[in-house]
Amino acid sequence: METTSKSTWIWYPGDFEIWLGNRFNNRRTERGAMFPPFWKQDSHWVTVEFSKTVVLDAAETIHIKTEGDFNFMLDGKLQFGMPEAFEIPAGEHRLNLKIHNQFTPPALFIEGETIHTDSSWLATYEDKIWIDENGVAHGSGIYVPAASWHFDTHDNPPSQFALARKEMQPQSQKAISDGGTLYDFGQETFGYLKFQEIKGEGTLNIYYGESSEEALDKQYGETLDRVDILADGQPATCRTAVNHNGMLLLLHSKAFRYVYVETEGNAAYSQLLMDYEYAPFDQERSGSFRCSDRQLNDIWKVGAYTMDLTTREFFVDGIKRDRWTWSGDAIQSYLMNYYLRFDNACVRRTIRQLRGKDPVTAHINTIMDYTFYWFKSVFDYYTYTADIDFVREIYPRMKTMMQYVLQRTNDKGMAEGQPDDWIFVDWVDFPMHKRGTLCFEQILLWKSLETMCLCAKTLGNNPLQDPPQGSITTDTYLADAQHYVVLAQQLRDKLKPTFWDEERQALMHAIEDGQMNRQITKFPNMFAIIYDLLDDDDKQKVMDSVMLNPEVEAITTPYMRFYELEAWCQMGRQTEVLNEIRNYWGGMLKEGATSFWEKYNPEDKGTQHLTMYGRPYGKSLCHAWGASPVYLLGKYYLGVSPLSPGYATYEVRPHLGDLEWMEGSVPTPFGSIQVKMTKDTVTVKSDGGEGIMIINNQKTVIKAGQETTVTL
């Protein structure tokens, strides 16, 4: 870790995310009722010690700010009180501060001439100290580098974190016959309503809708607010709203395009506004895509907007209903993010929040496949960013999570759902049992074991020069890598002999009660292509017999269409994929979508598009996994992929499909990689890294800072 010349707030790694995640995940409501998540919620460590050794040429005064009560030890000697300023003498000294905070994560900010809190400080939640009969303290905890983000002033502590806001007006409003007013904000959005010039005594009944039908359906709409107003214009309770100089501000954010408002009694207001809430991003560093097909341009823009709406404190699944962090949704958000905003702080926050703390008592989100996606997301992150410090931080929790997984495998070393597990796979419109040993789950488990090996090997080959006390040793990392590579290979060797049917040229669905369930679905077969489980000949067999076979049940969620079309792209079917994108995502646009949905079935008509889970408006019309064209167009058409961590080396395999031209950029740690392609030429310009352009099996070196053009 590097010492900086600027102070920042620090805390124990993961604690800020766990605390923020608890606030985030518990904001969900259903028709005004609080609705907590289904899974275990951890808490931050309430007492954390921060420490650092400093060497000073001259005495120096430090200024101390904390979130929580604290004590301060200099060279092992406890100092009086909780000083806001303290003079450190010249020489070498050890600084230790213990902070207690039951309500928000213990956090520390120290600023001096040369002494600054940053990630070079160490943190521990463990207190293994014991005192002998002479009063001498012995022992210590396990120390890790402290965490930080962008809280870089003493008056901006982590507990005050909030997303940005800007005021917006509805695009239109219409009086409804029963006395209320329907407001249309023009597109799906997210934020806080504001009522100008609130007055009178009565009630505001507020109904939100992603569609006008939902907003006007007072009985079955998913989200609503009810605010009682007293005679002085003040809300009857401070839980729902506050009156600020005559402006009634609602305290709970909602997703909507439409808002229907009815008043009771004498309550009145002059105008409805909203504060749009968003995660800021750098437009200049963002990914982009444009091409000769106007419909595809619209699809990319709506996909990008969908991602922006679902990029919040964490990557959220859908902004209306769940508003939770789900690992299966998140891994797709990460991949789309790498080709759009490159908001890697949000990736780290989400990975930490999903994992929580030890001991492990359930799968992530209680879903077995979501645990497996979580493992893969860590190495994906390293591949795109080269942030080895994060891998080092999260690895111990990866290891204990894998221990939990392996303890629950059967005598064949395969994963089976236990009574308290949720086996999700996908929402399907056809009968599909999820009992027994699913081939799909074994492929994900194999990839998880391979990921554990890659992470352990990477850490073992990149040791710290001065590792903190209690750190995992290089030998342990390398031993772990060998352990996991054996387990991964053992499982891989079983998969094809167990599930492959040569006559049907496909992987079968599952083993149930010792018998093979010979149902064929796309799920295990397309992941076998994506993860290179099969050789090239078998991949082609799977494409012909499963992926392109109209008799195999179709996938109707954007969630799994993400992987289905990725498999098609890997098999060189970019032209067909463009048509699928036009038909599927273009179909949503024809239905009036301003963000992409949780599920889309082209066979549905009218309000059937709004229904899900047995509820007339249960479907999310802004769902992160709906934005997959952003990823597909960046990776498989612009063709940009890292070959080594952080794009130190990378490749560009552009594919025009049936387009006349395309252009775009992909964000990287060093800037961007820009690609322009027509039927005659391809031009690539990169801000860094060592690149290779591959077209028709011909390789051309891409030099940083220069335009490289190839004539086709």
MIDOVO-395937 format. One record per residue (C-alpha): residue in one letter; x, y, z. Coordinates in pm, whole numbers, always signed. Example, Ala and Ser with C-alpha at 12.3 -4.5 7.8 and 13.67 -1.06 7.14 Angstrom:
! MIDOVO-395937
A;+1230;-450;+780
S;+1367;-106;+714
***
This chain:
! MIDOVO-395937
M;+0;+0;+0
E;+122;+348;-82
T;+133;+637;+160
T;-38;+946;+23
S;+3;+1316;+98
K;-372;+1354;+140
S;-588;+1235;+427
T;-898;+1026;+376
W;-1145;+851;+604
I;-1057;+486;+667
W;-1249;+189;+809
Y;-1232;-189;+833
P;-1261;-345;+483
G;-1616;-437;+391
D;-1780;-272;+691
F;-1893;+40;+508
E;-2050;-175;+235
I;-2225;-404;+484
W;-2366;-108;+677
L;-2467;+75;+359
G;-2612;-245;+215
N;-2837;-290;+517
R;-2976;+60;+465
F;-3003;-3;+92
N;-3170;-346;+98
N;-3423;-248;+362
R;-3571;+39;+159
R;-3796;-193;-36
T;-4167;-150;+22
E;-4476;-327;-105
R;-4784;-105;-106
G;-4637;+104;+174
A;-4518;-185;+391
M;-4148;-229;+469
F;-4014;-548;+304
P;-3671;-671;+425
P;-3452;-906;+218
F;-3484;-1284;+235
W;-3131;-1352;+353
K;-2907;-1309;+656
Q;-2792;-954;+715
D;-2458;-897;+882
S;-2340;-592;+1070
H;-2018;-392;+1087
W;-1761;-455;+1359
V;-1851;-220;+1641
T;-1493;-180;+1767
V;-1201;-145;+1528
E;-835;-69;+1595
F;-632;+137;+1348
S;-253;+150;+1366
K;+52;+287;+1189
T;+423;+333;+1256
V;+557;+679;+1167
V;+906;+827;+1157
L;+925;+1205;+1206
D;+1219;+1441;+1157
A;+1042;+1696;+1376
A;+749;+1703;+1615
E;+412;+1717;+1439
T;+58;+1797;+1549
I;-215;+1571;+1417
H;-586;+1652;+1405
I;-817;+1360;+1479
K;-1175;+1303;+1366
T;-1362;+979;+1425
E;-1701;+828;+1375
G;-1745;+686;+1725
D;-1582;+711;+2066
F;-1213;+629;+2073
N;-897;+591;+2271
F;-549;+679;+2152
M;-224;+501;+2234
L;+120;+639;+2152
D;+393;+375;+2168
G;+164;+150;+2371
K;+76;+417;+2628
L;-287;+520;+2662
Q;-342;+896;+2630
F;-596;+1099;+2821
G;-947;+1146;+2683
M;-1041;+1169;+2317
P;-809;+1442;+2190
E;-900;+1633;+1875
A;-535;+1736;+1835
F;-218;+1572;+1960
E;+153;+1645;+1919
I;+366;+1351;+1808
P;+734;+1393;+1908
A;+1019;+1355;+1660
G;+1142;+1000;+1606
E;+978;+664;+1539
H;+639;+606;+1699
R;+352;+362;+1691
L;+1;+510;+1671
N;-298;+297;+1777
L;-658;+415;+1792
K;-953;+200;+1895
I;-1292;+330;+1783
H;-1629;+207;+1902
N;-1951;+283;+1715
Q;-2265;+76;+1742
F;-2457;+266;+1476
T;-2222;+332;+1184
P;-1886;+174;+1093
P;-1600;+298;+1313
A;-1402;+534;+1090
L;-1092;+750;+1133
F;-959;+1068;+974
I;-618;+1204;+1081
E;-450;+1501;+922
G;-102;+1635;+994
E;+187;+1777;+799
T;+316;+1430;+703
I;+83;+1194;+890
H;-234;+1113;+695
T;-488;+836;+722
D;-495;+628;+404
S;-483;+265;+298
S;-129;+229;+433
W;-281;+217;+782
L;-369;-123;+927
A;-699;-225;+1081
T;-821;-514;+1293
Y;-1149;-600;+1458
E;-986;-869;+1669
D;-866;-804;+2021
K;-661;-1103;+2129
I;-471;-912;+2395
W;-425;-1062;+2739
I;-260;-910;+3044
D;-22;-1092;+3278
E;+14;-1052;+3653
N;+255;-762;+3605
G;+5;-569;+3392
V;+195;-628;+3068
A;-20;-673;+2758
H;+50;-959;+2516
G;-92;-1076;+2185
S;-253;-897;+1894
G;-510;-939;+1619
I;-494;-1014;+1249
Y;-422;-690;+1065
V;-536;-593;+717
P;-490;-272;+515
A;-760;-20;+603
A;-1028;+56;+348
S;-1109;+395;+201
W;-1298;+548;-88
H;-1343;+917;-169
F;-1426;+1071;+169
D;-1133;+1308;+162
T;-1229;+1589;+400
H;-1284;+1578;+774
D;-1643;+1703;+739
N;-1742;+1435;+485
P;-1747;+1109;+684
P;-1864;+778;+532
S;-2193;+780;+723
Q;-2302;+1087;+525
F;-2272;+920;+186
A;-2554;+1001;-56
L;-2603;+985;-430
A;-2635;+1302;-635
R;-2970;+1464;-711
K;-3114;+1708;-960
E;-3462;+1854;-988
M;-3691;+1744;-1271
Q;-4044;+1832;-1379
P;-4311;+1607;-1527
Q;-4350;+1635;-1902
S;-4727;+1638;-1883
Q;-5019;+1610;-1644
K;-5382;+1513;-1686
A;-5684;+1550;-1462
I;-5859;+1219;-1396
S;-6236;+1198;-1362
D;-6232;+1081;-1000
G;-6055;+1399;-894
G;-5686;+1312;-903
T;-5404;+1413;-1136
L;-5185;+1180;-1343
Y;-4829;+1303;-1403
D;-4604;+1166;-1675
F;-4228;+1221;-1639
G;-4170;+1099;-1994
Q;-3951;+801;-1915
E;-3869;+557;-1639
T;-3695;+742;-1358
F;-3601;+719;-992
G;-3607;+968;-709
Y;-3799;+1166;-451
L;-4123;+1356;-507
K;-4160;+1717;-399
F;-4486;+1911;-358
Q;-4461;+2287;-391
E;-4665;+2525;-173
I;-4818;+2252;+37
K;-5103;+2375;+253
G;-5427;+2274;+414
E;-5515;+1979;+634
G;-5579;+1641;+481
T;-5405;+1356;+300
L;-5199;+1307;-14
N;-5254;+965;-169
I;-4970;+895;-412
Y;-4962;+600;-652
Y;-4652;+523;-858
G;-4641;+337;-1186
E;-4390;+224;-1443
S;-4698;+231;-1665
S;-5004;+455;-1656
E;-5216;+146;-1588
E;-5020;+74;-1273
A;-5031;+431;-1144
L;-5409;+445;-1191
D;-5474;+106;-1033
K;-5506;+210;-669
Q;-5578;-145;-555
Y;-5298;-339;-722
G;-5017;-93;-798
E;-4689;-210;-646
T;-4578;+111;-472
L;-4762;+397;-305
D;-4723;+667;-42
R;-4978;+822;+190
V;-4891;+1148;+364
D;-5117;+1303;+626
I;-5088;+1682;+642
L;-5166;+1884;+955
A;-5331;+2225;+958
D;-4995;+2406;+946
G;-4884;+2215;+636
Q;-4653;+1989;+834
P;-4661;+1611;+777
A;-4818;+1419;+1063
T;-4507;+1201;+1092
C;-4145;+1268;+1008
R;-4101;+911;+883
T;-4243;+984;+538
A;-4189;+1351;+458
V;-4061;+1688;+580
N;-4185;+2041;+514
H;-3902;+2270;+406
N;-4020;+2628;+362
G;-4353;+2516;+222
M;-4203;+2242;+1
L;-4310;+1894;+106
L;-4017;+1657;+48
L;-4085;+1282;+50
L;-3810;+1091;+229
H;-3839;+759;+46
S;-3725;+720;-313
K;-3939;+540;-567
A;-3916;+422;-926
F;-4178;+546;-1168
R;-4263;+706;-1495
Y;-4617;+797;-1392
V;-4746;+934;-1062
Y;-5114;+960;-973
V;-5199;+1195;-686
E;-5531;+1231;-506
T;-5594;+1474;-222
E;-5833;+1435;+70
G;-5966;+1708;+294
N;-5823;+2055;+236
A;-5472;+1940;+145
A;-5346;+2119;-165
Y;-5025;+2193;-355
S;-4929;+2403;-655
Q;-4688;+2179;-846
L;-4533;+1831;-837
L;-4157;+1801;-893
M;-3900;+1532;-829
D;-3538;+1506;-726
Y;-3383;+1259;-969
E;-3124;+1052;-778
Y;-2825;+914;-967
A;-2468;+789;-943
P;-2246;+1045;-1122
F;-2015;+922;-1397
D;-1746;+1068;-1621
Q;-1893;+1097;-1969
E;-1552;+1139;-2128
R;-1429;+812;-1979
S;-1750;+622;-2060
G;-1797;+364;-2328
S;-1991;+449;-2644
F;-2141;+281;-2949
R;-2291;+411;-3275
C;-2360;+236;-3601
S;-2546;+254;-3931
D;-2861;+100;-3776
R;-3072;+362;-3597
Q;-3267;+96;-3407
L;-2948;-54;-3263
N;-2836;+295;-3160
D;-3163;+340;-2973
I;-3122;-1;-2811
W;-2771;+86;-2693
K;-2889;+419;-2550
V;-3180;+262;-2363
G;-2949;-12;-2238
A;-2706;+251;-2109
Y;-2990;+439;-1940
T;-3111;+116;-1782
M;-2763;+60;-1642
D;-2745;+416;-1510
L;-3079;+376;-1332
T;-2973;+48;-1170
T;-2626;+174;-1072
R;-2688;+314;-727
E;-2501;+270;-400
F;-2469;-82;-538
F;-2570;-251;-859
V;-2938;-320;-799
D;-3158;-566;-986
G;-3466;-354;-1055
I;-3549;-9;-929
K;-3921;-57;-862
R;-3988;-383;-686
D;-3692;-570;-536
R;-3437;-291;-512
W;-3197;-546;-366
T;-2848;-660;-456
W;-2868;-1002;-621
S;-2548;-1177;-726
G;-2688;-1318;-1051
D;-2801;-975;-1160
A;-2482;-812;-1033
I;-2235;-1023;-1232
Q;-2404;-908;-1552
S;-2408;-547;-1428
Y;-2032;-570;-1365
L;-1967;-692;-1720
M;-2189;-425;-1875
N;-2024;-166;-1653
Y;-1679;-259;-1784
Y;-1800;-155;-2131
L;-2000;+150;-2019
R;-1900;+357;-1713
F;-1610;+157;-1564
D;-1745;+240;-1217
N;-1522;-7;-1040
A;-1586;+136;-694
C;-1946;+20;-735
V;-1825;-325;-840
R;-1613;-353;-525
R;-1893;-227;-303
T;-2139;-476;-445
I;-1904;-776;-422
R;-1824;-693;-60
Q;-2185;-633;+33
L;-2306;-956;-123
R;-2045;-1162;+58
G;-2100;-1021;+406
K;-1912;-1180;+695
D;-1819;-1518;+831
P;-1946;-1760;+941
V;-2118;-1866;+620
T;-2463;-2004;+696
A;-2628;-1988;+353
H;-2558;-1931;-13
I;-2538;-1572;-134
N;-2898;-1447;-163
T;-2975;-1808;-53
I;-2927;-1913;-420
M;-2665;-2175;-502
D;-2599;-2053;-858
Y;-2564;-1696;-727
T;-2280;-1809;-500
F;-2100;-1952;-801
Y;-2143;-1631;-999
W;-1999;-1439;-702
F;-1672;-1634;-720
K;-1633;-1566;-1090
S;-1708;-1197;-1046
V;-1392;-1150;-838
F;-1153;-1271;-1106
D;-1351;-1091;-1377
Y;-1294;-772;-1180
Y;-921;-839;-1158
T;-905;-914;-1529
Y;-1057;-579;-1625
T;-886;-365;-1358
A;-562;-535;-1238
D;-666;-440;-883
I;-479;-714;-699
D;-525;-541;-362
F;-897;-608;-380
V;-841;-975;-464
R;-606;-1000;-167
E;-866;-838;+58
I;-1158;-1057;-50
Y;-971;-1389;-86
P;-1013;-1505;+277
R;-1389;-1467;+235
M;-1374;-1651;-96
K;-1199;-1935;+82
T;-1453;-1969;+362
M;-1735;-1940;+111
M;-1585;-2226;-91
Q;-1543;-2433;+225
Y;-1918;-2395;+279
V;-1988;-2501;-80
L;-1766;-2808;-66
Q;-1912;-2925;+263
R;-2248;-2955;+88
T;-2144;-3153;-221
N;-2252;-3514;-267
D;-2032;-3824;-271
K;-1949;-3752;-638
G;-1815;-3409;-551
M;-2112;-3243;-720
A;-2341;-2967;-592
E;-2698;-3056;-501
G;-2960;-2826;-361
Q;-3023;-2878;+9
P;-3362;-2815;+172
D;-3264;-2457;+261
D;-3116;-2374;-82
W;-3287;-2188;-363
I;-3193;-2335;-703
F;-3285;-2057;-942
V;-3129;-2103;-1289
D;-3391;-1878;-1453
W;-3759;-1794;-1464
V;-3899;-2035;-1722
D;-4232;-2066;-1902
F;-4209;-2444;-1931
P;-4193;-2734;-1683
M;-3837;-2775;-1555
H;-3756;-2949;-1230
K;-3465;-2808;-1030
R;-3414;-3113;-808
G;-3112;-3336;-775
T;-2778;-3284;-948
L;-2826;-3023;-1219
C;-2567;-3018;-1497
F;-2597;-2638;-1506
E;-2493;-2608;-1141
Q;-2194;-2840;-1186
I;-2060;-2625;-1470
L;-2085;-2318;-1247
L;-1918;-2503;-958
W;-1633;-2613;-1184
K;-1584;-2254;-1297
S;-1588;-2141;-933
L;-1312;-2388;-842
E;-1111;-2273;-1142
T;-1158;-1914;-1025
M;-1034;-2001;-676
C;-724;-2152;-833
L;-659;-1845;-1047
C;-699;-1605;-754
A;-478;-1810;-523
K;-211;-1852;-789
T;-216;-1479;-872
L;-175;-1382;-506
G;+97;-1640;-452
N;+293;-1507;-747
N;+256;-1145;-634
P;+351;-1139;-264
L;+356;-826;-51
Q;+701;-706;+47
D;+591;-629;+403
P;+276;-829;+473
P;+66;-733;+778
Q;+74;-957;+1084
G;-148;-1262;+1039
S;-160;-1239;+657
I;-193;-1547;+441
T;+154;-1662;+336
T;+278;-1714;-17
D;+315;-2086;+47
T;-48;-2105;+158
Y;-170;-1928;-154
L;+25;-2164;-380
A;-91;-2469;-184
D;-449;-2346;-218
A;-401;-2303;-592
Q;-284;-2662;-625
H;-574;-2785;-410
Y;-837;-2606;-616
V;-690;-2698;-953
V;-713;-3066;-856
L;-1075;-3029;-745
A;-1162;-2836;-1060
Q;-1003;-3096;-1287
Q;-1168;-3384;-1101
L;-1509;-3226;-1147
R;-1446;-3133;-1510
D;-1344;-3490;-1588
K;-1683;-3612;-1462
L;-1910;-3365;-1639
K;-1914;-3489;-1995
P;-1915;-3863;-1909
T;-2203;-3801;-1669
F;-2431;-3567;-1864
W;-2340;-3590;-2234
D;-2573;-3780;-2468
E;-2388;-3853;-2792
E;-2703;-3952;-2979
R;-2878;-3625;-2893
Q;-2548;-3431;-2900
A;-2631;-3235;-2589
L;-2582;-3218;-2216
M;-2878;-3357;-2025
H;-3056;-3161;-1753
A;-3003;-3343;-1423
I;-2971;-3660;-1221
E;-3273;-3714;-996
D;-3293;-4008;-753
G;-3012;-4183;-937
Q;-3182;-4151;-1275
M;-3093;-3918;-1560
N;-3352;-3653;-1635
R;-3314;-3643;-2011
Q;-3477;-3306;-2060
I;-3270;-3078;-2281
T;-3251;-2711;-2195
K;-3025;-2439;-2323
F;-2884;-2349;-1983
P;-2605;-2606;-1929
N;-2530;-2629;-2299
M;-2468;-2260;-2355
F;-2253;-2232;-2043
A;-2049;-2527;-2166
I;-1974;-2317;-2476
I;-1904;-1992;-2291
Y;-1674;-2153;-2033
D;-1491;-2378;-2285
L;-1603;-2697;-2119
L;-1643;-2860;-2461
D;-1404;-2886;-2753
D;-1479;-2709;-3080
D;-1650;-3009;-3241
D;-1885;-3060;-2947
K;-1957;-2688;-2929
Q;-2078;-2699;-3287
K;-2289;-3007;-3211
V;-2450;-2816;-2923
M;-2517;-2515;-3144
D;-2694;-2731;-3402
S;-2883;-2964;-3170
V;-2972;-2725;-2888
M;-2904;-2355;-2937
L;-3047;-2336;-3291
N;-3307;-2608;-3243
P;-3662;-2461;-3240
E;-3788;-2767;-3052
V;-3581;-2673;-2746
E;-3774;-2439;-2519
A;-3700;-2072;-2578
I;-3548;-1841;-2317
T;-3777;-1547;-2238
T;-3575;-1349;-1984
P;-3306;-1097;-2077
Y;-3112;-1257;-1790
M;-3037;-1577;-1977
R;-3057;-1421;-2323
F;-2738;-1244;-2211
Y;-2559;-1580;-2200
E;-2743;-1732;-2493
L;-2634;-1454;-2727
E;-2284;-1452;-2581
A;-2257;-1820;-2676
W;-2378;-1734;-3027
C;-2119;-1459;-3056
Q;-1840;-1690;-2941
M;-1946;-1925;-3218
G;-1915;-1647;-3476
R;-2284;-1581;-3531
Q;-2272;-1202;-3490
T;-2506;-1132;-3781
E;-2778;-1356;-3634
V;-2726;-1198;-3292
L;-2789;-851;-3433
N;-3123;-974;-3563
E;-3203;-1124;-3223
I;-3118;-794;-3055
R;-3337;-606;-3304
N;-3629;-844;-3252
Y;-3606;-894;-2876
W;-3488;-559;-2741
G;-3640;-375;-3035
G;-3965;-548;-2946
M;-3958;-386;-2603
L;-3897;-46;-2761
K;-4200;-99;-2987
E;-4403;-163;-2673
G;-4299;+179;-2546
A;-4011;+77;-2318
T;-3785;+361;-2201
S;-3572;+115;-2003
F;-3535;-259;-2047
W;-3747;-511;-1863
E;-3706;-805;-1630
K;-3873;-1033;-1882
Y;-4013;-1001;-2232
N;-4227;-1250;-2416
P;-4309;-1133;-2769
E;-4626;-1342;-2757
D;-4775;-1127;-2479
K;-5019;-851;-2564
G;-5111;-524;-2394
T;-5111;-538;-2015
Q;-4982;-897;-2025
H;-4641;-733;-2056
L;-4684;-586;-1707
T;-4767;-906;-1519
M;-4531;-1137;-1331
Y;-4530;-1344;-1010
G;-4908;-1366;-1027
R;-4938;-989;-982
P;-5076;-756;-1249
Y;-4780;-516;-1218
G;-4522;-747;-1067
K;-4279;-722;-1358
S;-3991;-478;-1331
L;-3977;-250;-1636
C;-3626;-136;-1546
H;-3407;-435;-1475
A;-3029;-439;-1492
W;-3006;-769;-1671
G;-3213;-621;-1953
A;-2922;-402;-2065
S;-2704;-680;-2206
P;-2666;-528;-2559
V;-2426;-279;-2397
Y;-2191;-567;-2316
L;-2249;-766;-2633
L;-2190;-471;-2866
G;-1873;-367;-2681
K;-1715;-709;-2651
Y;-1828;-890;-2965
Y;-1873;-612;-3223
L;-1622;-345;-3124
G;-1445;-663;-3016
V;-1238;-528;-2726
S;-1120;-766;-2451
P;-832;-766;-2201
L;-577;-1043;-2249
S;-396;-966;-1925
P;-514;-782;-1613
G;-608;-417;-1657
Y;-565;-425;-2036
A;-186;-435;-2005
T;-231;-645;-2316
Y;-556;-666;-2505
E;-711;-773;-2831
V;-953;-611;-3072
R;-1159;-854;-3284
P;-1411;-621;-3453
H;-1711;-772;-3627
L;-1945;-565;-3841
G;-2218;-826;-3882
D;-2464;-684;-4134
L;-2386;-320;-4049
E;-2247;-65;-4293
W;-2030;+97;-4024
M;-1985;+124;-3650
E;-1775;+323;-3406
G;-1734;+330;-3032
S;-1503;+326;-2735
V;-1436;+95;-2443
P;-1315;+234;-2107
T;-998;+94;-1950
P;-780;+179;-1648
F;-556;+393;-1872
G;-826;+573;-2072
S;-1014;+426;-2366
I;-978;+204;-2672
Q;-1156;+353;-2973
V;-1270;+145;-3270
K;-1407;+258;-3608
M;-1504;+7;-3873
T;-1655;+18;-4221
K;-1671;-254;-4481
D;-1337;-127;-4611
T;-1125;-31;-4309
V;-1080;-70;-3935
T;-911;+198;-3725
V;-815;+153;-3361
K;-667;+408;-3125
S;-575;+329;-2766
D;-457;+546;-2478
G;-232;+270;-2342
G;-157;-99;-2320
E;-19;-332;-2584
G;-286;-435;-2832
I;-340;-681;-3112
M;-606;-635;-3379
I;-725;-967;-3521
I;-924;-974;-3845
N;-955;-1279;-4070
N;-682;-1448;-3865
Q;-442;-1164;-3948
K;-277;-991;-3652
T;-175;-624;-3641
V;+4;-457;-3350
I;-175;-158;-3195
K;+62;+103;-3055
A;-54;+323;-2768
G;-137;+681;-2866
Q;-135;+611;-3239
E;-409;+531;-3486
T;-373;+187;-3638
T;-566;+127;-3960
V;-615;-198;-4147
T;-763;-215;-4496
L;-1005;-503;-4546
***
